[in-house]
Amino acid sequence: LLLKNISLDGSAKKICADKFNNNHYFPIRIYKNNLAANKDFGGKMPIAWGSHENYLIDASYIAGAGVIYEKFESVLLPFLITRQIYGGAGWLELDNKNSQLRFCLAQRPLVTTSVLSGAATSNRAIISTKNEPLADGSRWRRLHLTMGDSNMSPIALWLKIKITSLLLDLFEDKNFLLPYDFSGLKDPVFHFREISGDLSFSHSFFWGGKTHTALSTQKFYLELIRKFFLEEQRKEADEETINAIELWGQALSAVENRKFEELAPWFDNFAKLFIMQKTLSRTGRTFEDRKYKTVYFKKGKAESDLLHYLKSIDFSYHRVNMNQGAYFVFQKSNACENLKTNLSEKLPFLIKDLATKENIERAWWLPPAGRAKWRFEATKFVEKARDTLGLRLARVDWTYFRADFSDEADLYFVNQNPYAEMTADLEFYISRFERTGKV
């Protein structure tokens, strides 16, 4: 999985080619984004991977006496194709001749091909129908989404996941959504892509008995969630919920008033837009032209250098190196600090870190309660036995752990209980290895 996110620079490729067989190390750069290359570099569809989101849904609301799945789909689709306003990671799209450039709000719409699919890597869908609960299947179903972008901004990541989970709360209330019409959305994949490339936010589509834009759709869902939590109080609105609703409203208001710079410190697509716009503005051009959605470049080295410089920013933004990645450099800049003032004064919680460095460090090494601890113990066991017994292969999944050793019997452990932190077979082999040094 990690190798999908690795991009080698020129020197690293040469070192890799010349020295790989001699066990030399070579530098790598790791990026957290969704497209390996622009599809217009060579005219081929890019290699892509998704940012996976998983939500528990009460099983009774998906089947049996609950709301039928078609209703579930119709409620979610208008929301999901427009969530990229604040959830997208931004992307520069080039044409085949590298003569024009379009800024997109999100990356995943460019490679999404269907509305529903059980596949994750080939037939990329807006909603996954993969029925793999990974929890107590009698109580829960899993909503599995891979249509969203990988966010560098923790605020953007938090907001899109929190708002999506709040919408599911509305869905699980059997009566609240009954008066509302969500039907009529045609070709959501097409609109998903069109919205991504529309910085005028004027692209329109029909659903629920009226014509909407991405902005009006998100405002519709915002008012629904406000009514559910704050007005009718059908479910308690904790501090996190209130904060998310307030930030959501402020973000949509800023977009409506085209105050994109206010959103740059908090949302990846607007951060990229701000950074690139500063460079592009020196040429008298802009991505935000209401009439033209593309920026055109003439042939010539200077223009080509500028175009590829903008594209390098596009990739560098996702580099996870905290000293060199463009996202981190921007966050430390005076420009970013100045832009934070307006929104953080309205929403003081934005000043605080969502997770402290201590919490992050703890999460690296200490698993949460449940089956994660079982996987943790299995991993520690194999690491201890690795050098002594000659480990050849280790594989871990949600429910199983496999370890193949050179001179010993291969081990295979299964844990179907999401709450079980240890199983008898794993405990037996850990104990025997500690006593005898063998498995």
C-alpha positions in Angstrom: 0.0 0.0 0.0 2.8 2.4 0.9 4.5 2.0 -2.5 1.4 3.5 -4.2 2.2 6.7 -2.4 5.9 6.9 -3.3 7.3 9.1 -6.0 11.0 9.1 -6.9 12.8 12.1 -8.1 15.3 11.8 -11.0 18.3 11.1 -8.8 16.5 8.5 -6.8 15.4 6.7 -10.0 19.0 6.5 -11.1 20.2 5.3 -7.8 17.4 2.8 -7.7 18.3 1.5 -11.1 22.1 1.4 -10.5 22.3 0.2 -6.9 19.1 -1.7 -6.1 20.7 -5.1 -6.6 23.6 -4.1 -4.3 21.2 -3.4 -1.4 21.9 0.3 -1.4 19.5 2.7 0.2 17.9 5.5 -1.9 15.9 8.5 -1.1 12.1 8.5 -1.5 9.4 11.2 -1.3 6.0 10.3 0.1 2.9 12.1 -0.9 -0.6 12.0 0.5 -2.9 12.6 -2.5 -5.1 10.6 -4.9 -3.6 10.8 -8.3 -0.1 9.5 -9.3 0.2 11.6 -12.4 -1.9 14.0 -14.4 -4.1 12.1 -16.9 -3.0 14.6 -19.6 0.7 13.7 -19.2 0.7 11.2 -22.0 -3.1 11.2 -22.4 -3.6 8.2 -20.1 -6.0 7.9 -17.2 -3.8 8.2 -14.0 -3.2 5.6 -11.4 -5.4 6.6 -8.5 -6.2 5.6 -5.0 -8.9 6.6 -2.6 -9.2 8.1 0.8 -11.3 5.5 2.7 -14.1 6.6 5.0 -16.1 4.2 7.1 -19.3 4.9 9.0 -21.4 2.6 11.2 -25.1 2.5 10.3 -27.8 0.8 12.3 -28.5 -2.4 10.4 -32.3 -2.1 10.9 -32.4 1.1 8.8 -30.8 -0.5 5.8 -32.8 -3.7 5.5 -36.0 -5.3 6.8 -38.3 -2.8 8.6 -36.0 0.1 8.0 -35.8 2.6 5.1 -35.1 0.9 1.8 -31.6 1.3 0.3 -32.9 3.4 -2.7 -33.9 6.1 -0.2 -30.5 6.0 1.4 -28.9 6.5 -2.0 -31.1 9.4 -3.0 -30.4 11.2 0.3 -26.7 10.8 0.1 -25.9 11.5 -3.6 -26.6 15.2 -3.8 -24.6 15.8 -0.6 -21.6 13.6 -1.6 -21.1 15.1 -5.1 -21.1 18.6 -3.6 -19.1 18.0 -0.4 -15.9 18.7 -2.4 -16.5 22.4 -1.8 -14.8 22.1 1.5 -13.5 18.5 1.4 -11.6 18.5 -1.9 -7.8 18.6 -2.0 -7.5 20.6 -5.3 -5.8 19.6 -8.5 -4.3 21.2 -11.6 -5.5 19.5 -14.8 -3.5 20.0 -18.0 -4.6 19.3 -21.6 -2.7 16.9 -23.9 -0.6 19.7 -25.4 0.2 21.4 -22.1 -1.2 24.6 -23.3 -4.1 25.2 -20.9 -4.6 24.6 -17.2 -7.8 24.1 -15.1 -8.0 24.2 -11.4 -10.2 21.6 -9.9 -11.7 21.6 -6.4 -11.1 17.9 -6.0 -9.2 14.9 -7.4 -11.4 11.9 -7.1 -14.2 13.2 -9.4 -11.7 13.0 -12.3 -11.5 9.2 -11.9 -14.9 8.3 -10.6 -16.8 6.2 -13.1 -20.0 5.0 -11.5 -22.7 5.7 -8.9 -22.7 2.4 -7.1 -20.1 -0.3 -7.1 -18.7 -3.0 -4.8 -15.2 -2.6 -6.3 -12.7 -0.1 -4.9 -9.8 -0.1 -7.4 -11.4 -0.6 -10.9 -15.0 0.6 -11.1 -14.6 3.6 -8.8 -18.0 4.7 -7.5 -19.5 7.5 -5.5 -21.1 5.1 -3.0 -19.6 1.7 -2.3 -22.0 -1.2 -1.9 -19.4 -3.4 -0.3 -21.2 -5.4 2.4 -18.4 -6.0 4.9 -19.4 -4.6 8.3 -16.1 -5.2 10.1 -18.1 -4.8 13.3 -21.1 -6.8 14.8 -23.0 -7.6 11.6 -26.2 -8.1 13.5 -26.2 -4.5 14.7 -24.3 -2.6 12.1 -23.8 -2.0 8.4 -20.8 -0.2 7.1 -21.0 2.8 4.7 -17.8 2.6 2.8 -16.8 5.7 0.8 -13.8 6.2 -1.4 -15.0 9.1 -3.4 -13.4 11.7 -1.2 -9.9 13.3 -1.4 -7.0 12.7 0.9 -6.7 15.9 3.0 -3.5 17.5 4.3 -5.6 19.8 6.5 -6.9 18.2 9.6 -9.8 20.7 9.7 -10.9 19.8 6.2 -10.7 16.1 7.0 -12.6 16.5 10.3 -15.3 18.7 8.8 -16.2 16.5 5.9 -16.3 13.3 8.0 -18.2 15.0 10.9 -20.9 16.5 8.6 -21.3 13.2 6.8 -21.8 11.4 10.1 -24.4 14.0 11.1 -26.3 13.4 7.9 -26.4 9.7 8.8 -28.0 10.7 12.1 -30.8 12.3 10.1 -31.2 9.2 8.0 -31.5 7.0 11.1 -34.4 9.0 12.3 -37.3 7.2 10.6 -39.5 10.2 10.3 -37.4 13.4 10.0 -36.6 13.1 6.3 -40.0 11.8 5.1 -41.4 15.2 4.1 -38.3 16.0 1.9 -37.8 15.1 -1.7 -34.3 14.0 -2.8 -35.3 12.3 -6.1 -34.5 13.3 -9.6 -30.7 13.6 -9.7 -29.6 12.4 -13.2 -26.1 11.4 -14.1 -24.5 12.3 -10.7 -21.0 11.2 -11.9 -21.1 13.8 -14.7 -22.1 16.5 -12.2 -19.5 15.3 -9.7 -16.8 16.1 -12.3 -18.4 19.3 -13.5 -18.6 20.7 -10.0 -14.9 20.0 -9.4 -13.8 22.2 -12.3 -16.3 25.0 -11.7 -14.8 27.9 -9.6 -17.7 30.1 -10.5 -20.0 27.6 -8.5 -22.7 28.2 -11.1 -23.0 24.7 -12.6 -26.6 23.6 -12.1 -28.4 20.3 -11.9 -31.9 19.2 -11.0 -33.0 17.2 -7.9 -35.7 17.4 -5.3 -38.1 19.2 -7.6 -35.9 22.2 -8.3 -32.6 23.3 -9.9 -29.6 23.5 -7.6 -25.9 24.4 -7.7 -23.3 22.8 -5.5 -23.5 25.7 -3.1 -27.4 25.7 -2.8 -27.2 21.9 -2.3 -24.8 22.2 0.6 -26.9 25.1 2.1 -30.0 22.8 1.9 -28.3 20.1 3.9 -26.9 22.6 6.3 -30.4 23.9 7.1 -31.7 20.3 7.5 -28.9 19.5 10.0 -29.4 22.8 11.9 -33.2 22.0 12.2 -32.5 18.5 13.3 -29.9 19.3 16.0 -30.4 22.9 17.0 -34.1 23.7 16.4 -36.0 20.4 17.0 -33.2 18.9 19.1 -34.0 15.4 18.0 -30.5 14.4 19.1 -28.2 16.2 21.5 -25.8 18.6 19.8 -22.5 18.3 21.6 -19.7 21.0 21.3 -18.1 19.2 18.4 -21.4 19.1 16.5 -22.1 22.8 17.1 -18.5 23.7 16.0 -18.9 21.7 12.8 -22.2 23.3 11.9 -20.8 26.8 12.5 -17.7 26.2 10.5 -19.7 24.6 7.7 -22.0 27.7 7.6 -19.0 30.1 7.6 -17.3 28.1 4.8 -20.4 28.2 2.5 -20.9 31.9 3.2 -17.2 32.6 2.3 -17.6 30.7 -1.0 -20.9 32.5 -1.8 -19.2 35.8 -1.3 -16.0 34.6 -3.1 -13.8 35.2 -0.1 -11.7 32.2 -1.0 -8.6 33.6 0.8 -10.4 33.3 4.2 -10.7 29.6 3.7 -7.1 29.0 2.6 -5.7 28.3 6.1 -8.3 25.6 6.7 -9.2 23.9 3.4 -6.7 22.3 1.0 -8.3 23.3 -2.3 -8.5 27.0 -1.3 -5.0 26.8 0.1 -3.7 25.6 -3.2 -5.7 28.1 -5.1 -4.3 30.9 -3.0 -0.7 29.8 -3.4 -0.9 29.3 -7.1 -2.9 32.4 -7.7 -0.1 34.5 -6.2 2.2 33.0 -8.8 -0.2 33.2 -11.7 -1.3 36.8 -10.9 2.1 38.0 -12.0 1.1 37.1 -15.6 -2.2 38.9 -15.3 -4.2 35.7 -15.4 -6.5 34.0 -12.9 -8.3 30.7 -12.2 -11.3 32.6 -10.9 -12.5 34.1 -14.2 -16.3 33.7 -14.2 -16.4 33.4 -18.0 -13.4 31.1 -18.7 -12.7 28.0 -16.7 -9.3 27.5 -18.1 -6.0 29.4 -18.2 -4.2 29.4 -21.5 -0.4 29.2 -22.1 1.5 30.1 -25.2 4.3 27.9 -26.5 7.8 28.8 -25.2 10.2 28.0 -22.4 9.1 30.7 -20.0 5.4 29.7 -20.2 6.3 26.0 -20.0 8.5 26.6 -16.9 5.6 28.5 -15.3 3.1 25.8 -16.0 5.4 23.1 -14.6 6.2 25.2 -11.6 2.5 25.4 -10.8 2.2 21.7 -11.2 5.2 21.1 -8.9 3.3 23.1 -6.2 0.3 20.9 -6.8 2.3 17.8 -6.0 4.5 19.3 -3.3 1.5 20.4 -1.3 0.9 16.7 -0.5 4.4 15.9 0.5 4.3 14.5 4.1 7.8 15.8 5.0 6.9 18.5 7.6 10.0 20.6 6.7 9.6 20.6 2.9 5.9 19.9 2.0 4.2 22.9 0.6 1.2 22.5 3.0 3.4 22.7 6.0 5.5 25.6 4.6 2.3 27.5 3.9 0.9 26.9 7.4 4.1 28.4 8.9 4.0 31.4 6.6 3.1 35.0 7.7 0.6 35.0 4.8 -1.3 32.1 6.3 -1.2 33.5 9.8 -2.7 36.8 8.5 -5.4 34.9 6.6 -6.4 33.0 9.8 -7.5 36.1 11.7 -11.0 36.7 10.3 -12.4 33.2 10.6 -10.6 32.3 13.9 -12.1 35.4 15.5 -15.6 34.1 14.7 -14.7 30.5 15.6 -12.0 30.4 18.3 -11.9 26.6 18.4 -10.0 26.8 15.1 -6.9 28.0 16.9 -6.6 24.8 18.9 -5.1 21.6 17.4 -7.6 18.9 16.8 -5.1 16.4 18.2 -2.0 17.2 20.3 1.4 15.9 19.3 1.2 13.6 22.4 -2.1 12.1 21.3 -0.7 11.5 17.8 2.4 9.9 19.2 0.3 7.6 21.4 -1.9 6.6 18.5 1.1 5.5 16.5 2.0 2.8 19.1 -1.0 2.1 21.3 -4.1 0.7 19.6 -7.6 1.5 20.7 -9.8 -1.1 22.5 -11.1 -4.1 20.6 -9.7 -6.2 17.9 -7.0 -3.6 17.1 -5.2 -4.8 20.3 -5.3 -8.3 19.0 -3.6 -7.3 15.7 -1.1 -5.3 17.8 -0.2 -8.3 19.9 0.1 -10.5 16.8 2.5 -8.0 15.2 4.7 -7.7 18.4 4.9 -11.5 18.5 6.0 -11.8 14.9 8.5 -9.0 15.3 10.1 -10.9 18.3 10.2 -14.1 16.3 11.4 -12.6 13.0 15.2 -12.9 13.4 15.2 -16.1 15.4 12.9 -18.1 13.2 13.5 -16.5 9.8 10.3 -14.7 8.9 9.5 -14.9 5.2 6.1 -13.3 5.1 3.6 -11.6 7.4 0.1 -10.5 6.4 -2.5 -8.8 8.5 -6.1 -8.0 7.7 -9.1 -6.9 9.7 -9.9 -10.5 10.8 -6.8 -12.6 10.2 -3.0 -12.6 10.8 -0.6 -14.9 8.9 3.1 -15.5 9.4 5.3 -17.8 7.4 8.7 -18.8 8.8 11.6 -20.5 7.1 12.1 -23.4 9.4 8.8 -23.6 11.3 5.2 -24.3 10.7 3.3 -21.4 9.1 0.8 -19.7 11.5 -2.6 -18.4 10.8 -4.8 -16.7 13.4 -8.4 -15.6 12.9 -10.5 -13.2 15.0 -14.1 -12.7 13.9 -15.0 -10.8 17.1 -14.4 -7.0 16.7 -14.4 -6.7 20.5 -11.9 -9.5 21.3 -8.4 -8.3 22.2 -6.9 -11.8 22.4 -7.7 -15.2 21.0 -6.7 -18.6 22.5 -4.5 -19.7 19.6 -2.5 -16.5 19.5 -2.1 -16.5 23.3 -0.9 -20.2 23.1 1.9 -19.4 20.5 3.0 -16.3 22.3 3.4 -18.2 25.5 5.2 -21.1 23.8 7.6 -18.9 22.0 8.5 -17.1 25.3 9.2 -20.4 26.9 11.0 -22.3 24.2 12.0 -19.8 21.5 10.0 -21.8 19.0 6.5 -21.8 17.5 
